[in-house]
Amino acid sequence: KDEQLNIETGWGSHDLIVASKDGFDSDSIEFSLSSKDDPNLPPMRTFSLRPKTISEESYLPLVLYFDNDQPDPNTTATTTQQAYLPLYRAYIRRKDEYIQQYTAGLSKEAIAAATGSLENFFERDVRGGWNRLFQFSDELYEKLQGGDKIELTLRGYSDPVSNSAYSMNLSARRISSVVNHFMTFD
């Protein structure tokens, strides 16, 4: 549905307008009103912003983060019974603990920068990954309910803290937790 929005701005200003709506990719436009424009007319511009329907491709690749050695630490298993949501929740709850550990012994300026960096990582990457997974899962579910057949390829990674066989098994458990998420979603 077309909607109109009037925004007051001024000559020489530089503005950004972002159109967003649930279920759609956002669209944006930047503009300036310069003195080259007719000063006898009110500062006005007309723009068309058209958010596009979100598709599975707009979510991919989808990057998810896990706490150290999760799921099922200290095991050589290649599968898990855990789904990603409880693992995500446990990880995001440890954000303050990670910030405190990472900033211990730093100067005030370094603490502020490191805290901002970690806050950004947890909010943009960890929480953002979960939000994108949830939105993707919801759209995927609707398409499957509509009779579509969809093939997904999952890849897991882990830091090579231990030997490569252990890291491969940990990556397999992480994939298994995401598969469990899809199997139990709605």
Salt bridges, closest charged atoms under 4 A:
ASP2 OD1 - ARG50 NH1 3.01
GLU30 OE1 - HIS14 NE2 2.87
ASP37 OD1 - ARG45 NH2 2.64
GLU56 OE2 - LYS143 NZ 3.58
ASP67 OD2 - ARG94 NH1 2.63
ASP69 OD1 - ARG173 NH2 3.76
GLU97 OE2 - ARG94 NH2 2.74
GLU119 OE1 - LYS95 NZ 3.07
GLU123 OE2 - LYS95 NZ 3.05
GLU123 OE1 - ARG127 NE 2.71
ASP125 OD1 - ARG124 NE 2.87
